[in-house]
């Protein structure tokens, strides 16, 4: 009788252990298939508690709808939603409006995706560069492989001598410097 109780207890423990492990595998498989089914990467993570990342900050700005449209067209949302850290020089809608007529519409065409991606990557640095870290004449490497130059003037900080930083906004994965001009990479 005593051996039967031990056998039943051992079998119950083994069954319990197996069912717990199997349930975990099923949950992992279900989570994995949900993630794959949605096709969303890092940008698809739902988190309403943490500080917003650079993409979420831009999406929440009525002054950056053109930039957000361009980032989506270049398929850079997931890359910029990752941990970073990033420094993003974010042109306003008014900055894009200064470009020659038809420039933005042309860049948003699928056949111009590579050119658009290069331009957008010229607006992003790896690392966090806060305004107090900028020095006059400082050169900063950009994601596209080019460099930008910081100029300090009496009326503010400029990027490449033309785009003025009009605001700086911290994000969970870096910082956004709102600029009043679009940065165009030098021809290679």
TORGU-317654 format. One line per 10 residues: for each residue x, y, z of N, C-alpha, C. Coordinates in nm, 2 decimals. Layout:
X Y Z X Y Z X Y Z  ... $
***
This chain:
0.08 -0.12 0.00 0.00 0.00 0.00 0.09 0.13 0.00  0.19 0.12 0.08 0.28 0.23 0.09 0.35 0.26 -0.05  0.39 0.16 -0.12 0.45 0.17 -0.25 0.36 0.22 -0.35  0.23 0.18 -0.34 0.13 0.23 -0.43 0.11 0.38 -0.42  0.11 0.43 -0.29 0.09 0.58 -0.27 0.21 0.65 -0.32  0.33 0.59 -0.30 0.45 0.66 -0.36 0.45 0.66 -0.51  0.41 0.55 -0.57 0.40 0.54 -0.71 0.30 0.64 -0.77  0.18 0.65 -0.71 0.08 0.75 -0.75 0.13 0.89 -0.73  0.20 0.92 -0.62 0.25 1.05 -0.60 0.36 1.09 -0.70  0.44 0.99 -0.73 0.55 1.02 -0.83 0.49 1.04 -0.97 $
0.39 0.96 -1.00 0.32 0.97 -1.13 0.25 1.11 -1.14  0.18 1.15 -1.03 0.11 1.28 -1.03 0.21 1.39 -1.05  0.33 1.38 -0.98 0.43 1.48 -0.99 0.49 1.49 -1.13  0.51 1.37 -1.19 0.56 1.37 -1.33 0.46 1.43 -1.42  0.34 1.39 -1.41 0.23 1.44 -1.50 0.22 1.60 -1.48  0.22 1.64 -1.36 0.22 1.79 -1.33 0.33 1.86 -1.40  0.45 1.81 -1.38 0.57 1.87 -1.44 0.56 1.87 -1.59  0.52 1.76 -1.65 0.51 1.76 -1.79 0.40 1.85 -1.85  0.29 1.86 -1.78 0.18 1.95 -1.83 0.22 2.10 -1.81  0.30 2.13 -1.71 0.35 2.27 -1.69 0.45 2.30 -1.80 $
0.54 2.21 -1.83 0.64 2.24 -1.93 0.57 2.25 -2.07  0.48 2.16 -2.10 0.41 2.16 -2.22 0.33 2.28 -2.24  0.26 2.33 -2.13 0.18 2.45 -2.14 0.27 2.57 -2.18  0.39 2.58 -2.12 0.48 2.68 -2.15 0.53 2.68 -2.29  0.54 2.56 -2.35 0.58 2.55 -2.49 0.47 2.60 -2.58  0.34 2.56 -2.54 0.23 2.61 -2.62 0.21 2.76 -2.61  0.24 2.82 -2.49 0.23 2.97 -2.48 0.33 3.03 -2.57  0.46 2.98 -2.56 0.57 3.03 -2.64 0.53 3.02 -2.79  0.48 2.91 -2.83 0.44 2.89 -2.97 0.33 2.98 -3.01  0.23 3.00 -2.92 0.12 3.09 -2.95 0.17 3.23 -2.97 $
0.26 3.28 -2.87 0.31 3.41 -2.88 0.40 3.43 -3.01  0.47 3.33 -3.04 0.56 3.34 -3.16 0.47 3.35 -3.29  0.36 3.27 -3.29 0.28 3.27 -3.41 0.20 3.40 -3.42  0.16 3.46 -3.31 0.10 3.59 -3.31 0.19 3.70 -3.36  0.32 3.69 -3.31 0.42 3.79 -3.36 0.44 3.78 -3.51  0.46 3.66 -3.55 0.48 3.64 -3.70 0.36 3.67 -3.78  0.24 3.64 -3.73 0.12 3.67 -3.80 0.10 3.82 -3.82  0.14 3.90 -3.72 0.12 4.04 -3.74 0.22 4.11 -3.82  0.34 4.04 -3.83 0.45 4.10 -3.92 0.51 4.22 -3.85  0.47 4.26 -3.74 0.53 4.38 -3.67 0.66 4.34 -3.60 $
0.75 4.43 -3.61 0.88 4.42 -3.54 0.87 4.50 -3.41  0.98 4.56 -3.38 0.99 4.64 -3.25 0.88 4.74 -3.24  0.84 4.80 -3.36 0.74 4.91 -3.36 0.60 4.86 -3.32  0.58 4.72 -3.33 0.45 4.67 -3.30 0.43 4.64 -3.15  0.53 4.66 -3.07 0.52 4.63 -2.92 0.43 4.74 -2.86  0.33 4.69 -2.79 0.24 4.78 -2.72 0.29 4.81 -2.58  0.31 4.93 -2.55 0.36 4.97 -2.42 0.31 5.12 -2.40  0.20 5.13 -2.32 0.15 5.26 -2.29 0.20 5.32 -2.16  0.30 5.26 -2.10 0.35 5.30 -1.97 0.49 5.37 -1.98  0.57 5.31 -2.06 0.71 5.36 -2.07 0.71 5.49 -2.15 $
0.83 5.56 -2.14 0.85 5.68 -2.22 0.85 5.65 -2.36  0.81 5.74 -2.45 0.80 5.71 -2.59 0.94 5.71 -2.66  0.96 5.63 -2.76 1.08 5.63 -2.84 1.08 5.74 -2.94  1.18 5.75 -3.02 1.19 5.86 -3.12 1.08 5.86 -3.22  1.04 5.74 -3.26 0.94 5.73 -3.36 0.80 5.77 -3.30  0.77 5.72 -3.18 0.65 5.75 -3.11 0.63 5.90 -3.09  0.74 5.96 -3.05 0.74 6.11 -3.03 0.71 6.18 -3.16  0.77 6.14 -3.27 0.75 6.20 -3.40 0.60 6.18 -3.44  0.55 6.06 -3.42 0.41 6.03 -3.46 0.32 6.12 -3.39  0.35 6.15 -3.26 0.26 6.23 -3.18 0.27 6.38 -3.21 $
0.36 6.42 -3.30 0.38 6.56 -3.33 0.31 6.60 -3.46  0.22 6.70 -3.45 0.15 6.75 -3.58 0.24 6.82 -3.67  0.36 6.86 -3.62 0.46 6.93 -3.71 0.56 6.83 -3.78  0.54 6.70 -3.76 0.63 6.60 -3.82 0.56 6.50 -3.91  0.44 6.53 -3.96 0.37 6.43 -4.04 0.44 6.39 -4.17  0.51 6.49 -4.23 0.58 6.45 -4.35 0.70 6.36 -4.32  0.77 6.39 -4.21 0.88 6.31 -4.17 0.83 6.16 -4.14  0.73 6.15 -4.07 0.67 6.02 -4.03 0.63 5.94 -4.16  0.57 6.01 -4.25 0.53 5.95 -4.38 0.66 5.90 -4.45  0.76 5.98 -4.45 0.89 5.94 -4.52 0.95 5.82 -4.44 $
0.96 5.82 -4.31 1.01 5.71 -4.23 0.94 5.58 -4.26  0.81 5.59 -4.27 0.73 5.47 -4.30 0.76 5.42 -4.44  0.76 5.52 -4.54 0.79 5.48 -4.68 0.93 5.41 -4.70  1.02 5.46 -4.62 1.16 5.40 -4.62 1.17 5.27 -4.54  1.06 5.24 -4.47 1.06 5.12 -4.38 1.17 5.12 -4.27  1.18 5.24 -4.21 1.27 5.26 -4.10 1.21 5.27 -3.96  1.08 5.24 -3.96 1.01 5.25 -3.83 1.07 5.15 -3.73  1.08 5.03 -3.77 1.13 4.93 -3.67 1.28 4.96 -3.63  1.36 5.00 -3.72 1.50 5.03 -3.69 1.51 5.15 -3.59  1.43 5.25 -3.61 1.43 5.36 -3.51 1.35 5.34 -3.39 $
1.28 5.23 -3.38 1.20 5.19 -3.26 1.29 5.11 -3.17  1.40 5.06 -3.21 1.49 4.98 -3.13 1.56 5.06 -3.02  1.64 4.99 -2.94 1.70 5.05 -2.82 1.79 5.17 -2.85  1.85 5.18 -2.97 1.94 5.29 -3.00 2.06 5.28 -2.92  2.11 5.39 -2.87 2.06 5.52 -2.87 2.08 5.60 -3.00  1.98 5.69 -3.03 1.98 5.77 -3.15 1.97 5.91 -3.12  2.04 5.99 -3.20 2.01 6.14 -3.21 1.95 6.16 -3.35  1.83 6.21 -3.35 1.75 6.23 -3.47 1.74 6.38 -3.49  1.78 6.43 -3.61 1.76 6.57 -3.65 1.63 6.56 -3.73  1.52 6.61 -3.67 1.39 6.59 -3.73 1.34 6.72 -3.80 $
1.34 6.73 -3.93 1.28 6.85 -4.00 1.13 6.86 -3.98  1.08 6.98 -3.96 0.94 7.00 -3.95 0.87 6.99 -4.09  0.74 6.99 -4.09 0.67 6.99 -4.21 0.71 7.12 -4.29  0.72 7.23 -4.22 0.76 7.36 -4.29 0.90 7.35 -4.35  0.99 7.27 -4.29 1.12 7.25 -4.35 1.11 7.17 -4.48  1.03 7.07 -4.48 1.01 7.00 -4.61 0.94 7.08 -4.72  0.85 7.18 -4.67 0.79 7.27 -4.77 0.88 7.36 -4.84  1.00 7.38 -4.78 1.10 7.47 -4.84 1.17 7.40 -4.96  1.16 7.27 -4.97 1.23 7.20 -5.08 1.15 7.23 -5.21  1.22 7.22 -5.32 1.16 7.25 -5.45 1.03 7.16 -5.47 $
0.93 7.22 -5.53 0.80 7.16 -5.55 0.82 7.02 -5.61  0.75 6.92 -5.56 0.75 6.78 -5.61 0.86 6.70 -5.55  0.96 6.76 -5.48 1.07 6.68 -5.42 1.02 6.57 -5.33  0.94 6.60 -5.23 0.89 6.51 -5.13 0.81 6.40 -5.20  0.72 6.44 -5.29 0.63 6.34 -5.36 0.72 6.25 -5.44  0.82 6.30 -5.50 0.91 6.22 -5.58 0.98 6.11 -5.50  1.03 6.16 -5.38 1.11 6.07 -5.29 1.02 5.96 -5.23  0.89 5.99 -5.22 0.80 5.89 -5.16 0.76 5.78 -5.26  0.80 5.79 -5.38 0.77 5.68 -5.48 0.86 5.56 -5.45  0.80 5.44 -5.47 0.87 5.32 -5.44 1.01 5.31 -5.51 $
1.02 5.35 -5.63 1.15 5.34 -5.70 1.26 5.44 -5.64  1.22 5.53 -5.55 1.31 5.62 -5.49 1.34 5.59 -5.35  1.30 5.47 -5.31 1.32 5.43 -5.17 1.46 5.43 -5.12  1.56 5.39 -5.20 1.70 5.39 -5.16 1.75 5.53 -5.14  1.71 5.62 -5.23 1.75 5.77 -5.21 1.69 5.83 -5.09  1.56 5.80 -5.07 1.49 5.84 -4.95 1.55 5.79 -4.82  1.59 5.66 -4.82 1.65 5.60 -4.70 1.78 5.67 -4.67  1.86 5.70 -4.78 1.99 5.76 -4.75 1.97 5.90 -4.69  1.87 5.98 -4.74 1.85 6.11 -4.69 1.80 6.10 -4.54  1.71 6.01 -4.51 1.67 6.00 -4.38 1.78 5.95 -4.28 $
1.86 5.86 -4.33 1.98 5.81 -4.25 2.08 5.93 -4.22  2.08 6.02 -4.31 2.17 6.14 -4.29 2.12 6.23 -4.18  2.00 6.20 -4.13 1.94 6.28 -4.02 1.95 6.21 -3.89  2.03 6.09 -3.88 2.03 6.01 -3.76 2.18 5.98 -3.73  2.21 6.00 -3.60 2.34 5.97 -3.55 2.32 5.86 -3.44  2.42 5.77 -3.43 2.42 5.67 -3.32 2.48 5.74 -3.20  2.41 5.72 -3.09 2.45 5.79 -2.96 2.36 5.91 -2.93  2.37 5.96 -2.82 2.29 6.07 -2.78 2.38 6.20 -2.77  2.34 6.30 -2.85 2.41 6.42 -2.85 2.32 6.53 -2.80  2.33 6.57 -2.67 2.25 6.67 -2.61 2.30 6.81 -2.65 $
2.21 6.91 -2.65 2.26 7.04 -2.69 2.38 7.09 -2.62  2.40 7.06 -2.49 2.51 7.11 -2.42 2.64 7.04 -2.46  2.63 6.93 -2.54 2.75 6.86 -2.58 2.80 6.91 -2.71  2.73 6.99 -2.78 2.77 7.04 -2.91 2.88 7.15 -2.90  2.98 7.14 -2.99 3.08 7.25 -2.99 3.08 7.30 -3.13  3.12 7.43 -3.14 3.13 7.49 -3.27 3.24 7.42 -3.36  3.19 7.38 -3.48 3.28 7.31 -3.57 3.28 7.16 -3.56  3.21 7.11 -3.46 3.20 6.96 -3.43 3.15 6.89 -3.55  3.21 6.78 -3.59 3.17 6.69 -3.70 3.11 6.56 -3.63  2.99 6.53 -3.68 2.93 6.41 -3.62 2.89 6.31 -3.73 $
2.93 6.19 -3.72 2.90 6.08 -3.82 2.76 6.05 -3.82  2.70 6.03 -3.94 2.56 5.99 -3.95 2.55 5.84 -3.99  2.43 5.79 -3.98 2.41 5.65 -4.01 2.43 5.62 -4.16  2.41 5.72 -4.25 2.44 5.69 -4.39 2.59 5.69 -4.43  2.67 5.72 -4.33 2.82 5.72 -4.36 2.87 5.86 -4.38  2.79 5.96 -4.39 2.83 6.10 -4.41 2.85 6.16 -4.27  2.89 6.29 -4.27 2.91 6.37 -4.15 2.83 6.50 -4.16  2.78 6.54 -4.05 2.72 6.68 -4.04 2.82 6.76 -3.95  2.80 6.89 -3.97 2.89 6.99 -3.89 2.80 7.08 -3.81  2.83 7.09 -3.68 2.76 7.18 -3.59 2.82 7.31 -3.59 $
2.74 7.42 -3.59 2.78 7.55 -3.58 2.71 7.62 -3.47  2.78 7.69 -3.38 2.71 7.76 -3.28 2.72 7.91 -3.32  2.60 7.97 -3.32 2.59 8.11 -3.35 2.52 8.18 -3.24  2.52 8.31 -3.24 2.46 8.39 -3.13 2.31 8.36 -3.11  2.24 8.32 -3.23 2.10 8.29 -3.22 2.07 8.14 -3.20  2.17 8.06 -3.19 2.14 7.92 -3.17 2.24 7.82 -3.23  2.20 7.70 -3.23 2.28 7.59 -3.29 2.23 7.55 -3.42  2.32 7.54 -3.52 2.29 7.50 -3.66 2.35 7.38 -3.70  2.29 7.30 -3.79 2.34 7.18 -3.85 2.37 7.21 -3.99  2.50 7.19 -4.03 2.55 7.22 -4.17 2.53 7.36 -4.20 $
2.53 7.45 -4.10 2.52 7.59 -4.13 2.39 7.65 -4.17  2.29 7.56 -4.19 2.16 7.61 -4.25 2.04 7.57 -4.16  2.04 7.45 -4.11 1.92 7.40 -4.03 1.94 7.43 -3.88  1.85 7.52 -3.83 1.86 7.56 -3.69 1.79 7.46 -3.60  1.85 7.42 -3.49 1.78 7.34 -3.39 1.69 7.43 -3.32  1.56 7.40 -3.33 1.45 7.49 -3.26 1.40 7.43 -3.14  1.42 7.30 -3.11 1.38 7.23 -2.99 1.45 7.10 -2.98  1.47 7.05 -2.86 1.53 6.92 -2.83 1.44 6.85 -2.74  1.40 6.72 -2.78 1.31 6.64 -2.70 1.37 6.51 -2.67  1.38 6.48 -2.54 1.43 6.34 -2.50 1.33 6.23 -2.53 $
1.38 6.12 -2.56 1.30 6.00 -2.59 1.36 5.88 -2.52  1.29 5.77 -2.51 1.34 5.66 -2.44 1.46 5.59 -2.50  1.48 5.61 -2.63 1.59 5.55 -2.70 1.68 5.66 -2.77  1.68 5.78 -2.71 1.77 5.88 -2.76 1.71 6.02 -2.75  1.74 6.11 -2.84 1.70 6.25 -2.84 1.66 6.29 -2.98  1.56 6.38 -2.99 1.52 6.44 -3.11 1.56 6.59 -3.11  1.63 6.64 -3.21 1.65 6.78 -3.23 1.56 6.82 -3.34  1.46 6.90 -3.32 1.37 6.95 -3.42 1.45 7.06 -3.50  1.45 7.05 -3.63 1.53 7.14 -3.71 1.44 7.21 -3.82  1.47 7.33 -3.86 1.39 7.40 -3.95 1.44 7.39 -4.10 $
1.52 7.29 -4.13 1.56 7.26 -4.26 1.59 7.11 -4.28  1.58 7.07 -4.41 1.61 6.93 -4.44 1.76 6.92 -4.47  1.82 6.82 -4.42 1.96 6.80 -4.44 1.98 6.71 -4.56  2.05 6.75 -4.66 2.07 6.67 -4.78 2.22 6.63 -4.78  2.24 6.50 -4.79 2.38 6.45 -4.79 2.46 6.50 -4.91  2.59 6.53 -4.89 2.67 6.57 -5.01 2.67 6.46 -5.11  2.68 6.50 -5.24 2.69 6.41 -5.35 2.81 6.33 -5.34  2.81 6.20 -5.37 2.92 6.11 -5.35 2.99 6.09 -5.49 $
***
